[in-house]
Amino acid sequence: MVLEVSGVEKRYFKLGREIGALKGVSLAVEPGRIVAVRGPSGSGKTTLLLIAGGLLRPDSGKVALDGSDIFGLPPEGRAALRSRSIGFVFQQYHLVPYLSVLDNIRLPALAMPTPDAMGRAKSLVERMGLSERARHTPSELSVGERQRVALARAMFNKPQFILADEPTGNLDDRNTEMVLNCLSEHTAGGGAVLMVTHDARAMKAAHVVYILEDGSLRAA
């Protein structure tokens, strides 16, 4: 399964002025690969991730999984596709503040019924080194622990693709290594990763690095 972004454009309007966030951006994310996109703040990196994951409709261009246009699907079909095939790691984590680590990780089971959801969540908790934090809420966790919970949640449904926004941002070396090892293991098992990052450590783990600047994408 290949995720393809082809000729995507996205414009915003601010104070009556048009801003070209993405200008004809194209890239492909293949199984077994980590693709990294770097660039200055405001260059369109997060916009690209949201469009690639079917969360934000582009003004023009196409996003396809194995040749099938994601935005050609009705909203419920697009949501089902995301549940099956795409896991998100957001820059701000978006953990539910009143749920425990375990319950945050198994949250995707609400959208797609999963056999032994609790068993799978417990396995991910152990894999992420969070066993002693399983019953804690996000406010009781460190930044690195929250990031690991967010990654575990993204991996819960065993998606083909993980889309990650600054997955190692503000993490120390130990937590960065753990996150990058998990992403590498995901690709070793046939999955794929598209991440945006400023982190040289994360870019070193990528198979391909692109630069997004002024809405345009080029090879690093």
VENDA-V464903 format. One record per residue. N is the residue number from 1. SS is DSSP state (@ for helix, = for strand, . for the rest). PHI is phi in radians with two decimals (* if undefined). BURIAL is I if it has 16 or more other C-alpha atoms within 10 Angstrom, else O. Layout:
BEGIN
n->(N,N)
ss->(SS,SS)
phi->(PHI,PHI)
burial->(BURIAL,BURIAL)
END
This chain:
BEGIN
n->(1,2,3,4,5,6,7,8,9,10,11,12,13,14,15,16,17,18,19,20,21,22,23,24,25,26,27,28,29,30,31,32,33,34,35,36,37,38,39,40,41,42,43,44,45,46,47,48,49,50,51,52,53,54,55,56,57,58,59,60,61,62,63,64,65,66,67,68,69,70,71,72,73,74,75,76,77,78,79,80,81,82,83,84,85,86,87,88,89,90,91,92,93,94,95,96,97,98,99,100,101,102,103,104,105,106,107,108,109,110,111,112,113,114,115,116,117,118,119,120,121,122,123,124,125,126,127,128,129,130,131,132,133,134,135,136,137,138,139,140,141,142,143,144,145,146,147,148,149,150,151,152,153,154,155,156,157,158,159,160,161,162,163,164,165,166,167,168,169,170,171,172,173,174,175,176,177,178,179,180,181,182,183,184,185,186,187,188,189,190,191,192,193,194,195,196,197,198,199,200,201,202,203,204,205,206,207,208,209,210,211,212,213,214,215,216,217,218,219,220)
ss->(.,.,=,=,=,=,=,=,=,=,=,=,=,=,.,.,=,=,=,=,=,=,=,=,=,=,=,=,=,.,.,.,.,=,=,=,=,=,.,.,.,.,.,.,@,@,@,@,@,@,@,@,.,.,.,.,.,.,.,=,=,=,=,=,=,.,.,=,=,@,@,@,.,.,@,@,@,@,@,@,@,@,@,@,@,=,=,=,=,.,.,.,.,.,.,.,.,.,.,=,@,@,@,@,@,@,@,@,@,@,.,.,.,.,.,.,@,@,@,@,@,@,@,@,@,@,@,.,.,.,@,@,@,.,.,.,=,@,@,@,.,.,@,@,@,@,@,@,@,@,@,@,@,@,@,.,.,.,.,.,=,=,=,=,=,.,.,.,.,.,.,.,@,@,@,@,@,@,@,@,@,@,@,@,@,@,@,@,.,.,.,=,=,=,=,=,.,.,.,@,@,@,@,@,@,.,.,=,=,=,=,=,=,.,.,=,=,=,=,.)
phi->(*,-2.09,-1.67,-2.12,-1.95,-2.23,1.00,-1.38,-2.22,-2.52,-2.12,-2.12,-2.11,-2.33,0.92,1.33,-1.93,-1.45,-2.08,-1.50,-1.21,-2.31,-2.22,1.13,-1.40,-2.37,-2.84,-2.25,-2.11,-1.80,-0.97,1.42,-2.16,-1.86,-1.93,-1.94,-2.17,-2.07,2.86,-1.17,-1.01,1.43,-1.49,1.86,-1.12,-1.16,-1.01,-1.06,-1.08,-1.11,-1.22,-1.04,-1.58,1.34,-1.61,-2.36,-1.36,-1.32,-1.29,-2.76,1.72,-2.45,-2.13,-2.34,-1.92,0.84,1.51,-1.65,-1.20,-1.05,-1.43,-1.46,-1.49,-1.17,-0.91,-1.20,-1.21,-1.16,-1.11,-1.14,-1.11,-1.08,-1.07,-1.41,-2.05,-2.31,-2.01,-1.92,-2.08,-1.48,-1.07,-1.70,1.25,0.94,-1.40,-1.37,-1.12,-1.69,-1.75,-1.26,-0.95,-1.03,-1.26,-1.11,-1.17,-1.59,-0.98,-1.02,-1.15,-1.21,-1.52,-2.43,-0.86,-2.22,-1.02,0.89,-1.02,-1.16,-1.09,-1.15,-1.09,-1.12,-1.11,-1.22,-1.02,-1.16,-1.08,-1.54,1.20,-2.01,-0.97,-1.35,-1.93,-0.96,-1.73,-1.46,-1.65,-0.95,-1.15,-1.66,-1.86,-1.34,-1.03,-1.12,-1.18,-1.08,-1.11,-1.19,-1.11,-1.07,-1.20,-1.06,-1.09,-1.13,-1.55,-0.96,-1.52,0.90,-1.24,-1.22,-2.08,-1.98,-1.90,-2.22,-1.77,0.88,-1.15,-2.03,-1.03,1.12,-1.71,-1.33,-1.06,-1.11,-1.21,-1.06,-1.05,-1.14,-1.11,-1.17,-1.10,-1.11,-1.16,-1.15,-1.11,-1.07,-1.28,-1.10,-1.52,1.77,-1.42,-2.49,-2.32,-2.08,-2.28,-1.87,-2.80,-1.86,-1.53,-1.08,-1.14,-1.22,-1.11,-1.14,-1.41,-1.42,-1.46,-2.41,-2.19,-2.03,-2.01,-1.93,-2.55,0.93,1.45,-1.99,-1.89,-2.54,-1.19,-1.29)
burial->(I,O,I,I,I,I,I,I,I,I,O,O,O,O,O,O,O,O,O,I,I,I,I,I,I,I,I,O,I,I,I,I,I,I,I,I,I,I,I,O,O,O,I,I,I,I,I,I,I,I,I,I,I,I,O,O,I,I,O,O,I,I,I,I,I,O,O,O,O,I,I,O,O,O,O,O,O,I,I,O,I,I,I,I,I,I,I,I,I,I,I,O,I,O,I,O,O,O,O,I,I,I,I,I,I,I,I,I,I,O,O,O,O,O,O,O,I,O,O,I,I,I,O,I,I,O,O,I,O,I,O,O,I,I,O,I,I,I,O,O,O,O,I,I,I,I,I,I,I,I,I,I,I,I,I,I,I,I,I,I,I,I,I,I,I,I,I,I,I,O,I,O,O,O,I,I,I,I,I,I,O,I,I,I,O,I,I,O,O,O,I,I,I,I,I,I,I,I,I,O,O,I,I,O,I,I,O,I,I,I,I,I,I,I,I,I,I,O,O,O)
END
